């Protein structure tokens, strides 16, 4: 999350914005986000339907798997990677997508 | 106002997460070469003076907040007598533009898993990477495990972003530190140069 926060100015340059989604409750996310200094939205999804939709809800576990998803302006999923975010890969992909799609 | 066209969703595993696991490099292809003057050119991006041969190269898997490379030395004495230092392209912290602010953010997470009681021994402005920087020396103690660590963190700038160097020297509580390792670290930091613009500056 800190990595995304550090890159916000670059995401803005590529007309992208970032959201975090977690199964933690709102209060926990608020505390956590404040402690890190995160300014982008962190969404609480304790009922886990977002995780089920994106297929990152391990069966029987109260957490999401770690996944980065990039959705374009038409709502099409263009990028999916599991594990820790590869920020360089993400930024290069966003740059390409922005050039490809032009200014929204 | 610009309309944002792309959305990144990041799923968070849990409130706390683990960074990559350190491992020593075993690949045959090495990412560095030596100059006739004895300097290391790392991936054509960094130049620095390497530590003496008893320091082992430390590689860390790529990922969030991971350092690229560093050096490690096992010190004489009982566990956990070891010294490690590294260059970090993205040190902990994310919002503060000043070195002092970044220092506060950094130490919220530095050696977080060790649960240490930190004391700042020294904080001073320094010249690093061709500009102004900040050096902080701390000592952390774990009264439960009876271990301690002396660390020095140096913050500098690469383009608009803050980068860092740090060294940690672990000892049993009654052990004594070997400050010569910190001199080797200081030489490494003083010799460190960027040979090209960072990835972020070229976007």
Interface residues (C-beta under 8 A of the other chain):
Chain A: X1 X2 X3 X4 X5 X6 X7 X10 X11 X12 X13 X14 X15 X16 X17 X18 X19 X20 X21 X22 X24 X28 X32 X35 X36 X37 X38 X39 X42 X51 X54 X56 X63 X64 X65 X66 X67 X68 X69 X70 X71 X72 X73 X83 X84 X85 X86 X87 X88 X90 X91 X94 X95 X97 X98 X101 X103 X104
Chain B: X2 X3 X4 X5 X6 X7 X8 X9 X10 X11 X12 X13 X14 X15 X17 X19 X20 X62 X63 X64 X65 X66 X90 X92 X93 X94 X95 X96 X105 X108 X161 X199 X200 X203
